[in-house]
Amino acid sequence: MLKSLGVMAGVPDLILIRDGKTYGLELKAHGGHLSPAQRTAHMLMRAAGAEVEVAIGLDAALRQLESWGLLRGCVT
């Protein structure tokens, strides 16, 4: 569906914008890996100034969002 709207293949699962800064978070299950399209999209986003990370599992995703200051809470 997103492809038909013009979204480039490989764009991270979550795109967040706060205070003029763009963040991309790719969500992976344990054992998952990035596709070549994802590697390219992440590289292009970083080159444009975005922060892009890959999180394996929910706890890692929550920790990453906290480290960016986009989520407040306590993940252990």
C-alpha positions as CSV (number, residue, x, y, z in Angstrom):
1,M,0.0,0.0,0.0
2,L,2.7,2.5,0.9
3,K,4.6,1.8,-2.3
4,S,1.5,2.9,-4.3
5,L,1.7,6.1,-2.4
6,G,5.3,6.7,-3.4
7,V,7.1,5.5,-0.3
8,M,10.6,4.2,-1.2
9,A,11.3,0.6,-0.5
10,G,13.3,0.0,2.6
11,V,12.2,3.0,4.6
12,P,12.2,2.3,8.4
13,D,9.0,1.0,10.0
14,L,8.7,4.1,12.2
15,I,9.4,7.7,11.0
16,L,9.3,10.2,13.8
17,I,9.9,14.0,13.6
18,R,10.5,16.1,16.7
19,D,11.9,19.6,16.9
20,G,12.9,19.6,13.3
21,K,14.9,16.3,13.6
22,T,13.9,13.1,11.8
23,Y,14.3,9.7,13.3
24,G,13.8,6.3,11.6
25,L,13.5,3.1,13.6
26,E,13.5,-0.3,11.8
27,L,11.8,-3.0,13.9
28,K,13.1,-6.5,13.6
29,A,12.3,-9.8,15.3
30,H,15.1,-11.9,16.7
31,G,16.9,-13.5,13.8
32,G,15.7,-10.8,11.4
33,H,18.0,-9.0,9.1
34,L,18.0,-5.9,6.9
35,S,17.3,-6.2,3.2
36,P,19.5,-4.5,0.6
37,A,16.7,-1.9,0.0
38,Q,16.6,-1.2,3.8
39,R,20.4,-0.7,4.0
40,T,20.2,1.7,1.1
41,A,17.3,3.7,2.5
42,H,18.9,3.9,5.9
43,M,22.2,5.1,4.4
44,L,20.3,7.8,2.3
45,M,18.4,9.0,5.4
46,R,21.5,9.2,7.5
47,A,23.2,11.2,4.6
48,A,20.3,13.6,4.8
49,G,20.8,14.1,8.5
50,A,18.3,11.7,10.0
51,E,19.0,9.4,13.0
52,V,18.3,5.8,11.9
53,E,18.6,2.7,14.0
54,V,17.6,-0.9,14.0
55,A,15.9,-2.4,17.1
56,I,15.7,-6.1,17.6
57,G,12.7,-6.8,19.8
58,L,10.2,-4.6,21.6
59,D,12.5,-3.8,24.6
60,A,15.3,-2.6,22.3
61,A,12.8,-0.4,20.3
62,L,11.5,1.2,23.5
63,R,15.1,1.8,24.7
64,Q,16.0,3.5,21.4
65,L,13.0,5.7,21.6
66,E,13.9,6.7,25.1
67,S,17.5,7.4,24.1
68,W,16.3,9.8,21.4
69,G,14.1,11.5,24.0
70,L,11.0,10.6,22.1
71,L,9.5,8.4,24.9
72,R,9.6,8.8,28.6
73,G,9.4,5.8,30.8
74,C,11.5,3.1,32.3
75,V,12.6,0.1,30.2
76,T,14.8,-2.4,31.9
